[in-house]
Each structure stands twice: as structure tokens, then as C-alpha cells.
Amino acid sequence: MATDCTANLALPYLAAAQAQKHVTHNESLRRLDAFVQLVLESVTATAPPLTPGEGARWFVPPGAGGAFAGHEGQLAAFEAGAFDFLPLAPGFLAFVKDEGRLALFDGAAFVSPLAASANRAAIEARVLEEDIALSGAHVESAIAIPDRAIVLGVTTRTLEAVTGAASYDCGIAGEPSKFGGSLGAAAGSTNAGVIGPTAFYAPTPVRLTANGAAFTAGVVRLAIHVLACPVAGA
């Protein structure tokens, strides 16, 4: 075991009579900033965006290219205009932003914290969220209820007042008010569209349908609350 750094996060120690102590100190601060309260932009993106956000972090998956090439299985943290690539230890927890879930690093991948250690079978709770601008007779979400997900409900919040329509329904094609009907047009109106757990067997967008007349403006934030059952690994 190295004695010039800490055991868990490999933060370098300051040596006695060391010159330029600030260099070592700043390296430790960068590592702490990367690891503490770990929020990952993605665990599946094989390359970073052209302009990464300062402080943004990714898990580098197999098959990565671009700036991630050669760093599979590491944490990529963008700091001061460059990437730091850092090792991850089994047991690290992170929130995965593009999937809306909490995940556990098992030494190879980020899996559900409820995964069975031997084969990664799991139950995952996810929340998928989107802000939808309203226009026309109805609008469908860009995000979809995942294939083979169990939906617990869809919640809505009117962020900007709905105009044109007197109210709106929240549902899916063929069942326009499945998650709530005649919902409030005023800014700040909310609805918790809880249903009996329902399985979906194909990706299914949520549909907001105008009542009385077509939408002319408005923004609604919707959140899809689901349970997923990832298939066990080999």
C-alpha cells in the first residue's frame, strides 16, 4: 500500500520540507471535488460533449472514444479546462443524471443499489422528468415510459400558465386522462397522477391533451415514476 497518499481516495500527503506544497494540496482538493457527492452526467456516454461543463463528471464505459479513449472504468472529471481520470472503488454511490437514478459501482459498472451481488438482477426506482412547451391539440413527451417498466404514476406541475385550453389531461394515446383529467391551467397548479402499478411493454410517451380549445402557450413539467427490473448479467 502506498504511504504517500490516503488509503481510500489516494489524496497525496504533504511531505516534510516539501517545496511547492500548494501543488500537492490543490491535487487533493481536485480529487475531493470529483469524488464527494458524486453526480454523474452519464454512465453510458462513450465520449464527452464538445463543451463539458466545469465540474461535470462521467463514468467511462467500454468502447469509449475521443477524450475518454483508454480510460474505461474510470471517473472522468472536467476541471479547469481539462479532464482528470480517477480510479473508482467498488461500493461508490452516484446519482446518474441522464437516467434519473441512484447507482452503485460494483467494480465494473454502475448497477442498482438493490442488485444481487452475484448476477446484478435488481429492482430500480427511476424518475424521468421533462419540461414540455404546449401547442396544438396535444403534445407528447420526448421522454418515454421505458419498455417493461412498471409505472407508479405521472406527476405534473404547470410552470407557465396554459393559454388557449381551459385545462388539460395527462395520459397516453388512447387513454388521454390516465394520469389525471381537467388539470389546472394556472401557473403553480400540480397533480399527482398515481395509478395502480401498471406494466408497459413498449416505450410509451406521455400525452398532454388540451380541453376546450387547442393550446396556444404554456409549460408543464412532468415526471414519470417507474420501477424497472434489469435482466441479470451472465
matplotlib code that plots the C-alpha trace (Angstrom):
import matplotlib.pyplot as plt

x = [0.0, 1.3, 2.3, 2.4, -1.3, -4.5, -5.9, -9.4, -9.3, -5.5, -5.2, -1.5, 0.1, 2.3, 5.9, 8.0, 10.0, 8.3, 8.7, 5.6, 3.2, 0.3, 0.6, 0.0, -2.7, -4.5, -4.3, -6.1, -8.8, -9.4, -9.8, -12.2, -14.2, -14.5, -15.5, -17.6, -21.4, -20.8, -23.2, -22.5, -23.8, -23.9, -22.5, -23.1, -21.8, -18.8, -17.4, -17.9, -19.8, -17.8, -18.1, -18.2, -19.4, -16.9, -17.1, -19.1, -18.3, -18.8, -18.2, -16.1, -17.9, -16.4, -15.9, -15.2, -13.5, -12.5, -11.1, -12.3, -10.3, -8.1, -9.8, -12.6, -13.8, -12.6, -14.2, -13.7, -13.9, -13.7, -11.8, -10.1, -10.5, -9.1, -10.2, -8.8, -9.2, -9.5, -9.9, -13.2, -13.6, -16.4, -19.1, -19.1, -22.6, -23.6, -26.7, -26.8, -28.4, -29.4, -31.2, -32.6, -31.4, -29.1, -26.4, -23.7, -20.3, -19.7, -16.1, -17.1, -20.3, -22.8, -25.8, -28.8, -28.0, -30.5, -28.7, -27.8, -24.1, -23.7, -25.6, -26.8, -30.5, -32.2, -35.2, -34.6, -36.7, -36.5, -37.9, -37.8, -38.5, -39.2, -40.5, -43.0, -43.9, -47.6, -49.1, -51.8, -54.4, -52.0, -48.3, -46.3, -43.2, -39.8, -39.0, -41.0, -42.2, -39.5, -40.2, -41.1, -41.3, -43.9, -45.4, -46.5, -47.7, -47.0, -46.9, -47.3, -46.7, -47.8, -44.7, -46.1, -49.9, -51.7, -53.5, -56.0, -57.1, -59.3, -57.5, -55.5, -55.5, -52.4, -52.2, -51.2, -52.5, -55.9, -56.2, -55.8, -56.6, -54.9, -52.8, -55.3, -58.1, -59.1, -55.8, -55.2, -54.1, -52.8, -49.1, -48.3, -51.1, -50.0, -51.3, -50.0, -51.3, -50.9, -52.3, -52.3, -48.8, -49.1, -46.6, -45.8, -44.3, -43.1, -41.6, -44.6, -44.6, -46.9, -49.5, -50.9, -54.3, -56.0, -59.5, -62.0, -59.6, -56.1, -53.0, -51.5, -48.9, -47.8, -45.1, -45.8, -43.2, -44.0, -42.2, -42.7, -42.3, -41.4, -39.9, -37.6, -36.4, -32.9, -32.1, -29.4, -26.0, -24.2]
y = [0.0, 3.4, 5.5, 8.9, 9.1, 8.3, 4.8, 5.4, 8.4, 8.4, 12.0, 12.9, 13.8, 16.9, 15.8, 17.4, 20.3, 19.8, 22.6, 24.0, 22.5, 24.2, 21.8, 18.7, 20.5, 21.5, 18.0, 16.7, 19.4, 18.4, 14.7, 15.6, 17.8, 14.9, 12.2, 13.8, 14.0, 12.1, 13.1, 11.6, 13.1, 9.6, 6.1, 5.1, 8.1, 7.0, 10.5, 13.8, 16.8, 19.3, 21.8, 20.0, 21.9, 22.9, 20.2, 17.7, 14.1, 10.9, 7.2, 6.0, 2.9, 0.2, 1.3, 4.9, 7.2, 10.8, 12.3, 9.2, 6.7, 4.5, 5.3, 2.7, 2.1, 5.4, 8.6, 11.5, 14.8, 18.1, 20.7, 23.9, 23.1, 19.5, 16.0, 14.2, 10.5, 8.8, 5.3, 4.1, 1.6, -0.9, 0.5, 4.1, 5.5, 8.1, 9.8, 9.3, 12.4, 11.2, 8.2, 9.8, 7.0, 6.2, 3.6, 1.6, 0.8, -2.9, -2.8, -3.0, -1.0, 1.2, -1.0, -0.7, -0.4, -3.3, -5.5, -9.0, -9.1, -12.3, -11.6, -8.0, -8.8, -5.8, -3.6, 0.0, 3.0, 5.8, 9.3, 10.6, 14.4, 16.8, 20.4, 20.5, 23.6, 23.4, 24.0, 22.5, 19.9, 17.7, 17.4, 14.2, 14.0, 13.4, 11.0, 7.8, 5.3, 2.6, -0.8, -3.3, -0.7, -0.7, 2.8, 4.0, 7.4, 10.6, 13.9, 17.3, 21.0, 23.9, 26.1, 28.7, 29.4, 27.4, 29.5, 28.6, 25.5, 25.7, 22.8, 19.7, 16.0, 13.9, 10.3, 8.3, 7.8, 6.1, 6.9, 10.7, 11.1, 8.0, 10.1, 13.0, 14.9, 18.6, 19.7, 23.3, 25.8, 28.4, 28.6, 26.6, 24.0, 20.4, 16.9, 13.6, 11.1, 7.9, 4.7, 1.1, -0.3, -0.8, -2.6, -1.2, -3.4, -0.7, 2.7, 5.0, 8.8, 10.7, 12.9, 16.2, 16.9, 20.3, 20.7, 23.2, 24.6, 24.0, 25.0, 28.4, 28.6, 27.2, 25.0, 21.8, 19.8, 16.1, 13.4, 9.7, 7.5, 3.9, 0.7, -1.3, -4.9, -5.1, -8.6, -10.4, -10.5, -13.6]
z = [0.0, -0.9, 2.1, 0.3, -0.1, 1.7, 1.6, 0.1, -2.2, -2.9, -1.7, -1.7, 1.6, 2.1, 2.8, 5.4, 4.0, 0.6, -1.9, -3.7, -1.2, -2.9, -5.9, -3.8, -1.8, -4.9, -6.3, -3.2, -3.5, -7.1, -6.1, -3.3, -5.5, -8.0, -5.6, -2.9, -3.5, -6.8, -9.6, -13.0, -16.2, -17.7, -17.3, -20.9, -22.9, -24.9, -25.4, -23.7, -25.2, -27.2, -24.3, -21.0, -18.0, -15.4, -12.6, -14.7, -14.2, -16.2, -15.8, -18.8, -20.3, -22.5, -26.1, -25.2, -27.7, -28.1, -24.8, -23.0, -25.1, -23.0, -19.7, -19.5, -16.0, -14.6, -13.4, -15.8, -14.0, -16.1, -14.1, -15.1, -18.8, -18.7, -17.7, -14.6, -14.9, -11.5, -10.2, -8.7, -5.9, -5.6, -3.4, -4.6, -4.9, -7.5, -8.9, -12.7, -14.2, -17.6, -16.2, -13.0, -10.7, -7.9, -8.8, -7.1, -8.6, -8.4, -9.7, -13.4, -13.9, -12.1, -11.1, -8.9, -5.2, -4.8, -7.3, -6.2, -5.9, -7.9, -11.1, -10.9, -11.0, -9.5, -8.9, -9.8, -9.0, -11.5, -12.1, -15.7, -15.9, -18.8, -19.2, -22.1, -24.1, -25.1, -28.5, -30.7, -29.7, -27.8, -27.1, -26.4, -24.2, -25.7, -22.8, -22.8, -20.2, -20.7, -22.2, -19.5, -16.8, -14.0, -13.8, -10.3, -11.6, -13.5, -11.7, -13.3, -12.4, -14.5, -14.8, -17.1, -17.4, -20.1, -22.6, -25.3, -23.5, -20.3, -18.8, -19.9, -19.5, -18.8, -20.2, -23.2, -26.7, -26.3, -22.6, -22.5, -18.8, -17.4, -15.1, -14.5, -16.1, -16.3, -14.7, -13.7, -16.3, -13.8, -13.1, -9.9, -10.4, -9.6, -9.9, -8.5, -11.1, -9.0, -10.6, -9.7, -10.7, -14.4, -16.7, -20.1, -22.9, -25.3, -25.0, -24.5, -24.4, -22.1, -23.9, -22.6, -24.3, -24.5, -23.2, -24.8, -27.4, -28.6, -26.6, -27.6, -24.9, -21.5, -20.0, -17.9, -16.0, -15.9, -14.0, -14.8, -11.7, -12.6, -11.3, -13.7, -13.5, -15.2, -16.5, -14.6, -16.1, -17.3]

ax = plt.figure().add_subplot(projection="3d")
ax.plot(x, y, z, "-o")
ax.set_aspect("equal")
plt.show()
